[in-house]
Amino acid sequence: MSKIPVAVLGATGNIGQRFVSLLQDHPLFELAALCSSERKVGGRLTDYWRLDDASLDPAVGEMELQPLDPRVLVRSDVAAAFSALPTEVAGNLEAEVARAGVGVFSNASSHRLETDVPLLVPEVNPGHIALVERQRTYKDGGFLTTNPNCSITGLVLALKPLADAFDFSEVHVSTYQALSGAGYPGVASLDIVGNVLPFIEGEEEKMRREAKKLLGTLQTTVVPSPLDVWANCVRVAVREGHLEALSIPLQEDVPEAEVARVLSSFRGEPQRRKLPTAPKRPILVRTERNRPQPLLDANAGEPERARGMAATVGRIRITDRNLRLLVLSHNTLRGGAGGSVLNAELARRRGYLA
């Protein structure tokens, strides 16, 4: 299978660099264009690289940064674009790129809740990708696909097998979200050092809305899930990894061991198709009393390409039919660039990218 030429929009930002790190040696995709803001156009990515846990291929680092212009992608014969653009820029530009006949895999929130745009976590709702066929640009090869907010991604990975196995109607979650979720340079150090910030703009509402679409049923459009997610979101002084504490009122008595079995045995379409960035086990269950931890578990997942793509669950407890557990996921990999790359791998295997 020949590689597909792809581009990264917003290549110098935190998520953009994550995209580059995942795509620079990808078995299905080949980097053909790196696009950035106007003031960086003409420069080289190597001058802006700051990921200390991922090396930059020298040849990719020397690629000239191009303008954020669909014509650049057309000239480069790009079939897919990975968008790390800020929301205020992404909406119009991603739509223009799709109209130019390019498949867009976006990390931005601009199009997530549009009725004909898939909001995807491939282990959870792979069939929703068929929504692209209803987009006006699809006949010319262009379409929009999105991955969800970084705080909901790890949550729905755990909720999918639980909701399939057990009867419950609501989830209460408190999130402890890493600094990298705020982008670069992110939160001012004087605000976060020795502190916790108990408000993240729009985060709690996004978790509620996006969970309903992700866990919903595809008919003519997506019929929202009846499951309600009630969230409290705070920012903590952690670099990578969103930790979430869940409380789920169950309708029946369930052994803790059965919950652990359901989670650890969960597999989805990415695992069955052996997609390159899919972890062999999307959910890892830890039995230690002090796990998961961001420093120890944010990069969970194997093989090597799937590091940071597995969610880690721990401290499973049930008291009076109330299930409590912790979920940890890497917010810029599984909840960011890695999620979009996995979406594109699914699209390729399902025939939406040629």
C-alpha positions in Angstrom: 0.0 0.0 0.0 1.6 3.3 -1.1 1.9 6.2 1.3 -0.5 9.1 1.1 0.9 12.7 1.0 -0.3 14.6 4.0 0.1 18.1 5.6 0.1 19.5 9.1 -1.7 22.8 9.7 -0.2 24.7 12.6 3.0 22.5 12.6 5.0 24.6 15.1 2.5 24.5 18.0 2.4 21.8 20.7 -0.2 19.6 19.0 1.3 20.3 15.6 4.7 19.0 16.7 3.0 15.9 18.1 1.5 15.4 14.6 4.9 15.7 13.0 6.4 13.3 15.5 3.8 10.6 14.7 3.8 11.2 10.9 7.4 11.6 10.1 8.0 7.8 9.8 4.4 6.7 9.4 3.8 3.5 7.3 0.6 4.9 5.6 1.3 8.6 5.4 4.1 10.8 4.1 4.7 14.4 5.1 4.4 16.6 2.1 3.7 20.1 3.6 4.1 21.8 6.9 2.0 25.0 7.3 2.3 27.7 9.9 1.3 31.2 10.8 2.4 34.0 8.5 5.3 35.2 10.7 6.9 31.7 10.6 6.5 31.1 6.9 9.8 30.5 5.1 11.4 29.2 8.3 12.3 25.6 9.2 10.5 23.4 11.7 13.8 22.6 13.4 14.0 26.2 14.7 10.8 25.8 16.6 11.0 22.2 17.9 10.6 21.8 21.6 9.3 18.3 22.2 12.0 16.8 24.5 10.4 13.3 24.4 10.4 13.0 20.6 13.2 13.4 18.1 12.8 15.3 14.9 13.9 13.7 11.6 16.6 16.0 10.2 15.1 16.0 6.7 11.6 16.9 8.1 13.2 19.5 10.3 14.6 21.2 7.2 11.3 21.4 5.4 10.3 25.0 4.7 7.2 26.2 6.5 4.4 27.0 4.1 1.4 29.4 4.4 -1.9 28.3 5.8 -3.4 28.3 2.3 -5.4 25.5 0.6 -3.6 26.2 -2.6 -0.4 25.0 -1.0 -2.0 21.7 -0.3 -3.3 21.3 -3.8 0.2 22.1 -5.3 1.7 19.5 -3.0 -0.9 16.9 -4.1 -1.9 16.5 -0.4 -4.8 14.0 0.2 -5.2 14.6 4.0 -4.4 17.5 6.4 -4.0 17.2 10.1 -5.2 20.4 11.8 -3.6 21.7 15.0 -5.1 25.1 14.5 -6.6 27.2 17.3 -10.4 27.2 17.2 -10.6 30.9 16.1 -8.7 30.1 13.0 -9.7 26.5 12.3 -13.4 26.9 11.5 -13.1 28.7 8.1 -9.8 27.4 7.1 -10.6 23.8 7.6 -13.8 24.2 5.6 -11.8 25.8 2.8 -9.3 22.9 2.8 -12.2 20.4 2.6 -13.6 22.3 -0.3 -10.2 22.0 -2.0 -10.7 18.2 -2.0 -8.6 17.4 1.0 -9.7 15.2 3.9 -9.3 17.1 7.2 -8.5 15.5 10.5 -9.0 18.2 13.1 -8.0 18.5 16.7 -10.0 21.8 17.0 -13.5 22.2 18.4 -14.9 24.3 15.5 -16.8 21.5 13.7 -17.2 18.8 16.4 -20.9 19.2 16.9 -22.0 19.7 13.3 -24.5 17.1 12.3 -22.6 15.8 9.3 -19.1 15.8 10.8 -17.9 12.7 12.6 -16.7 13.1 16.2 -14.5 10.0 16.6 -12.7 7.8 19.0 -12.3 4.8 16.8 -12.6 2.1 19.5 -15.9 3.8 20.6 -17.8 4.8 17.5 -16.0 3.9 14.3 -19.2 3.7 12.3 -19.8 7.4 12.7 -17.1 8.0 10.1 -19.8 7.3 7.5 -21.1 10.8 8.2 -18.5 12.2 5.9 -20.5 10.8 2.9 -23.2 13.4 3.7 -20.9 16.4 3.4 -21.1 18.5 0.3 -17.4 18.3 -0.3 -17.2 14.5 -0.2 -17.9 14.0 -3.9 -14.8 16.0 -4.7 -12.7 14.1 -2.1 -12.8 16.6 0.7 -14.3 16.1 4.1 -14.1 17.1 7.8 -13.4 14.7 10.7 -12.8 15.6 14.3 -11.5 14.1 17.5 -13.0 15.2 20.8 -11.8 17.3 23.6 -8.8 15.8 25.4 -10.6 15.5 28.7 -13.5 13.4 27.2 -11.3 11.0 25.1 -10.0 8.9 28.0 -13.3 9.0 29.7 -15.3 7.6 26.8 -12.7 4.9 26.2 -13.6 3.6 29.7 -17.3 4.4 29.5 -17.9 2.5 26.2 -17.3 -1.0 27.6 -18.9 -0.2 30.9 -22.1 1.2 29.2 -22.3 -1.9 27.0 -22.0 -4.2 30.0 -23.8 -2.5 32.9 -27.0 -0.4 33.4 -26.4 3.2 34.4 -27.7 6.6 33.3 -25.2 9.2 34.7 -21.5 9.6 35.4 -19.9 12.1 37.8 -16.3 13.0 37.0 -13.7 15.3 38.4 -10.7 15.9 36.1 -7.2 16.9 37.1 -5.9 18.3 33.8 -2.3 18.7 32.7 -0.8 22.1 31.7 -0.1 21.0 28.1 -3.9 20.9 27.6 -3.8 24.7 27.6 -1.4 24.8 24.7 2.0 26.6 24.6 3.1 28.6 26.5 -0.1 27.8 28.5 -0.8 28.8 32.0 1.3 31.5 33.7 3.7 29.9 36.2 2.7 32.4 39.0 -0.9 31.1 38.6 -0.2 27.4 38.8 2.9 26.8 40.9 1.8 25.5 44.3 -1.8 25.9 43.2 -4.8 24.3 41.5 -7.0 26.3 39.1 -10.7 25.3 39.6 -12.1 26.5 36.3 -11.3 25.7 32.7 -13.3 27.8 30.2 -16.0 25.7 28.5 -14.5 22.3 29.5 -17.3 20.9 31.6 -19.9 21.8 29.0 -17.8 20.2 26.2 -17.5 17.0 28.2 -21.3 16.7 28.5 -22.1 17.6 24.9 -19.4 15.6 23.3 -20.0 12.4 25.4 -23.6 12.4 24.1 -22.4 12.5 20.5 -19.6 10.0 20.9 -21.8 7.4 22.6 -24.8 8.2 20.5 -26.4 6.0 17.8 -25.8 6.7 14.1 -29.1 6.9 12.2 -29.8 9.7 9.6 -27.7 11.8 12.0 -26.3 10.8 15.4 -29.0 10.3 18.0 -27.5 11.6 21.3 -26.8 9.1 24.1 -29.1 9.4 27.1 -26.1 9.1 29.3 -25.4 12.3 31.3 -21.8 13.3 32.2 -21.5 15.7 35.0 -18.0 17.1 35.3 -15.8 19.3 37.5 -12.6 20.3 35.7 -9.5 21.7 37.3 -6.0 22.5 36.0 -3.1 21.0 38.0 0.7 21.4 37.8 1.3 18.3 35.7 3.0 18.5 32.3 1.3 15.6 30.5 -1.7 13.3 31.3 -5.3 14.0 32.4 -6.3 12.1 35.5 -10.1 11.7 36.1 -12.0 10.4 39.1 -15.3 8.7 38.1 -18.3 7.9 40.2 -21.1 5.9 38.5 -24.3 4.9 40.3 -25.2 1.4 39.1 -28.6 -0.2 38.9 -27.4 -3.6 40.0 -24.8 -5.3 42.2 -21.6 -5.9 40.2 -18.4 -7.5 41.4 -15.3 -5.3 41.2 -13.5 -8.2 39.4 -16.1 -8.2 36.7 -15.6 -4.4 36.1 -11.9 -5.0 35.8 -12.5 -7.9 33.4 -14.8 -5.9 31.1 -12.3 -3.0 30.9 -9.2 -5.0 30.4 -10.8 -7.3 27.7 -12.1 -4.4 25.7 -11.0 -4.2 22.1 -12.3 -2.1 19.2 -12.0 -1.9 15.4 -8.5 -0.3 15.5 -7.3 -3.4 17.4 -9.0 -5.9 15.0 -7.7 -4.0 12.0 -4.2 -3.6 13.6 -4.1 0.1 12.8 -0.5 1.3 13.2 -1.2 3.8 16.0 -3.7 1.6 17.9 -2.5 0.2 21.2 -2.8 -3.6 21.5 -4.9 -3.0 24.6 -6.8 0.3 24.6 -7.5 0.1 28.4 -4.9 -1.1 30.9 -6.1 -2.0 34.4 -3.7 -1.4 37.3 -4.3 -3.1 40.7 -1.9 -1.1 42.8 -3.4 1.3 45.3 -1.4 4.3 44.0 -1.9 3.9 40.2 -2.5 5.4 37.7 -0.1 8.4 37.9 0.8 10.8 35.1 4.5 10.3 35.6 4.2 6.5 35.4 1.3 5.9 33.1 0.7 8.8 30.7 2.8 7.0 28.0 1.0 3.7 28.4 0.5 1.6 25.3 2.3 -0.7 22.9 3.8 -1.2 20.4 6.2 1.7 20.4 4.2 3.8 17.9 1.2 3.5 20.3 2.9 4.8 23.4 0.5 7.3 25.0 -2.5 5.9 23.2 -3.8 3.6 26.0 -6.0 4.7 28.9 -5.0 3.4 32.3 -7.7 2.6 34.9 -7.1 2.0 38.6 -8.6 2.0 42.0 -11.8 0.2 41.0 -14.2 0.2 44.0 -17.9 -0.5 44.4 -19.8 0.5 47.5 -23.6 0.5 47.7 -23.8 0.0 43.9 -21.7 3.1 43.4 -18.7 2.3 41.1 -15.6 4.5 41.6 -12.4 4.4 39.6 -9.6 6.6 38.2 -8.8 7.0 34.5 -5.6 8.5 33.1 -4.9 9.3 29.4 -2.2 11.3 27.6 -3.9 14.5 26.6 -1.7 15.5 23.6 -1.3 12.0 22.2 -4.5 10.0 22.7 -6.5 13.2 23.4 -4.8 15.2 20.7 -2.6 14.4 17.7 -2.6 10.6 18.2 -6.4 10.6 18.2 -6.5 12.4 14.8 -3.8 10.1 13.3 -5.8 7.1 14.4 -8.9 8.6 12.8 -7.0 8.9 9.6 -5.8 5.3 9.7 -9.4 4.2 10.2 -10.4 6.4 7.2 -7.7 4.9 5.1 -8.6 1.3 5.9 -12.3 2.0 5.3 -11.6 3.4 1.9 -12.2 7.1 2.6 -8.6 8.1 1.7 -7.1 6.8 -1.5 
